[in-house]
Amino acid sequence: MTTLSPVARAALVVSAALALATAARADDPKLAPPGKGGVRRVGVFIGVQTYASKQIPRLRAPERDARDMEEALRAACDLGRTHLLTNKDATREAITDVIARQLPQETRPGDEVVIYWSGHGLHLPETDPKAPRPVRLFLIPHDGDPASTDAVLRTMVRDTTFRDWLLALEGRRVVVILDTCHSGAVPARAGAKPLEFKAVPPPPPPAGLVPRAVLRFPDHFLADLTKGVRGATAGLWVLASSRANQPSFERPRGDHGVMTYFLLEAIATEKKGQPLTVADVAKLLAAKVPAYVKDEYEAEQNPVFDGPSDPPALLRR
């Protein structure tokens, strides 16, 4: 019988402890179940069309946008777990809990995450003279309060907060899809919701808060997001509904945002039986969304995409 030296025995103890710790992590009930290739894939789908504050006009499509995207990607993208937050369930605390707390616990480096958000946005002037951008950008949860700057900061999701959430997903492959906009009002066009809030009593809503149909996606938010997060994740792909100087529209019947409608169509019909990448879909949207919006509204809307081509991110496997 071979007698192990104290050093060898210590090495065995450490090795066994590491093996047990690894097994414990693998059996962690918080982890999402692995899918194809042993990769965990988790999706978060947020759609907010009704708001607690009467100063925020309701939208028509976001709840259905989120539900239909969850259903489509759960099957097409092999999502092992999904989180759906709509309307009164999509509070700031609930959204923070899912993205900032649960996602890092449900996934590990090398896993994949999809975050989809449909709803209102808001911008406020930046008060810090040292800030690199002139405005602060916010996504509005159900309980977002636009009554004052302090209320906005307390109840809405700022761009830097969203970026920090993504930074916590270190080593994951992350796809972000935003059919919501974040800054600046433009004159209302045919088919868009009006800018003025006729049903809202004084005081008037704060400058910058307008219906989604006439909100703009700021290019610098996309640039800041990808620059700050891409180095921490294993890949970041962002698809947004329009350029900075353009409105984003819902379809006239109110069933979907225009971008989401064509995104769902692509997942269901394009390249059947073959993988479909985010870049593939972005190319299709670049053609279909502008043509539809020009025909329906005599306006311009061009989706914005940013992400690496190698390796690709798949929306359908």
Long-range contacts (C-beta under 8 A, 24 or more apart in sequence): 25-108, 28-105, 30-102, 30-105, 30-106, 31-105, 31-106, 31-107, 31-108, 32-80, 32-81, 32-106, 32-107, 32-111, 33-80, 33-81, 34-80, 35-78, 35-79, 35-80, 36-78, 36-317, 39-110, 39-111, 39-112, 40-80, 40-81, 40-106, 40-107, 40-108, 40-111, 40-112, 41-77, 41-78, 41-79, 41-80, 41-81, 41-111, 41-112, 41-113, 41-114, 42-79, 42-80, 42-81, 42-82, 42-83, 42-103, 42-106, 42-107, 42-111, 42-112, 42-113, 42-114, 43-70, 43-73, 43-74, 43-77, 43-79, 43-81, 43-82, 43-83, 43-113, 43-114, 43-115, 43-116, 44-82, 44-83, 44-85, 44-98, 44-99, 44-103, 44-113, 44-114, 44-115, 44-116, 45-69, 45-70, 45-73, 45-82, 45-83, 45-84, 45-85, 45-116, 46-85, 46-86, 46-90, 46-95, 46-115, 46-116, 46-117, 46-118, 46-119, 47-85, 47-86, 47-87, 47-90, 47-117, 47-118, 47-119, 48-86, 48-87, 48-90, 48-118, 48-119, 48-120, 48-140, 48-141, 48-142, 49-86, 49-87, 49-119, 50-87, 50-88, 50-142, 51-120, 51-140, 51-142, 51-143, 51-144, 52-88, 52-142, 52-143, 52-144, 52-145, 53-143, 53-144, 53-145, 53-146, 53-147, 54-199, 54-200, 55-146, 55-147, 55-197, 55-200, 55-205, 55-206, 55-209, 56-120, 56-140, 56-144, 56-146, 56-205, 56-209, 57-193, 57-197, 57-199, 57-200, 57-211, 59-119, 59-120, 59-193, 59-211, 59-212, 59-250, 60-250, 60-254, 60-255, 61-118, 61-250, 61-251, 61-254, 61-255, 61-256, 61-257, 61-260, 62-86, 62-118, 62-119, 62-179, 62-180, 62-212, 62-257, 63-87, 64-255, 64-256, 65-116, 65-118, 65-179, 65-256, 65-257, 65-260, 66-116, 66-118, 68-256, 68-260, 68-264, 69-116, 69-118, 69-177, 69-260, 69-263, 69-264, 70-116, 72-264, 72-267, 72-268, 73-114, 73-116, 73-267, 73-315, 76-267, 76-276, 76-315, 76-316, 76-317, 77-114, 77-314, 77-315, 77-316, 77-317, 78-317, 79-114, 81-106, 87-142, 88-142, 89-142, 90-119, 90-141, 90-142, 91-141, 91-142, 91-143, 92-141, 92-143, 92-144, 92-155, 92-156, 92-157, 94-141, 95-141, 95-157, 96-157, 96-165, 99-165, 100-164, 100-165, 100-168, 103-168, 103-169, 104-168, 104-169, 107-169, 107-172, 108-171, 108-172, 109-170, 109-171, 109-172, 109-234, 110-171, 110-172, 110-173, 110-234, 111-172, 111-173, 112-172, 112-173, 112-174, 112-175, 112-313, 113-169, 113-172, 113-173, 113-174, 113-175, 114-174, 114-175, 114-177, 115-174, 115-175, 115-176, 115-177, 116-176, 116-177, 116-178, 116-179, 117-177, 117-178, 117-179, 117-180, 118-179, 118-180, 118-257, 118-260, 119-180, 119-212, 120-144, 120-180, 120-209, 120-211, 120-212, 120-215, 121-180, 121-181, 121-182, 121-183, 121-212, 121-215, 122-146, 122-152, 122-156, 122-182, 122-206, 122-208, 122-209, 123-182, 123-183, 123-184, 123-208, 123-218, 124-149, 124-152, 124-206, 124-208, 133-220, 133-224, 135-183, 135-208, 135-218, 137-182, 137-183, 137-218, 137-221, 138-182, 139-180, 139-182, 146-205, 146-206, 146-209, 152-206, 159-221, 159-224, 159-225, 162-225, 163-224, 163-225, 163-228, 163-229, 166-225, 166-229, 166-232, 166-233, 166-236, 167-228, 167-229, 167-232, 169-232, 169-233, 170-232, 170-233, 171-232, 171-233, 171-234, 172-233, 172-234, 173-233, 173-234, 173-235, 173-313, 174-229, 174-233, 174-235, 174-236, 174-237, 175-237, 175-238, 175-239, 175-278, 175-307, 175-313, 175-315, 176-225, 176-236, 176-237, 176-238, 176-239, 177-238, 177-239, 177-240, 177-263, 178-217, 178-238, 178-239, 178-240, 178-241, 179-241, 179-248, 179-257, 179-259, 179-260, 180-212, 180-215, 180-241, 180-248, 181-212, 181-215, 181-216, 181-217, 181-241, 181-242, 181-247, 181-248, 182-215, 182-216, 182-217, 182-218, 182-221, 183-208, 183-215, 183-216, 183-217, 183-218, 183-221, 183-244, 184-208, 184-215, 184-216, 184-218, 184-244, 185-210, 185-214, 185-215, 186-214, 186-216, 186-247, 187-214, 188-213, 188-214, 189-214, 189-247, 189-297, 189-298, 189-299, 190-297, 190-298, 191-249, 191-252, 191-296, 191-297, 192-247, 192-249, 192-297, 192-299, 212-248, 212-250, 212-257, 213-247, 213-248, 213-249, 213-250, 214-247, 215-247, 215-248, 216-242, 216-243, 216-244, 216-245, 216-246, 216-247, 216-248, 217-241, 217-242, 217-243, 217-244, 217-246, 217-248, 217-304, 218-244, 219-243, 219-244, 219-304, 220-244, 222-304, 222-306, 226-306, 226-307, 235-307, 235-308, 235-311, 235-313, 236-307, 237-278, 237-279, 237-305, 237-306, 237-307, 237-308, 237-313, 238-304, 238-305, 238-306, 238-307, 239-263, 239-278, 239-281, 239-282, 239-285, 239-303, 239-304, 239-305, 239-307, 240-303, 240-304, 240-305, 241-301, 241-303, 241-304, 242-301, 242-302, 242-303, 242-304, 243-302, 243-304, 246-299, 246-300, 246-301, 246-302, 247-299, 247-301, 248-301, 249-293, 249-296, 249-297, 249-299, 249-301, 251-296, 252-296, 258-289, 258-292, 258-293, 258-301, 259-285, 259-289, 259-301, 259-303, 262-288, 262-289, 262-292, 266-315, 267-315, 267-316, 271-316, 275-314, 275-316, 275-317, 276-314, 276-315, 276-316, 277-312, 277-313, 277-314, 277-315, 278-305, 278-307, 278-312, 278-313, 278-314, 278-315, 279-305, 279-307, 279-309, 279-312, 279-313, 280-315, 281-315
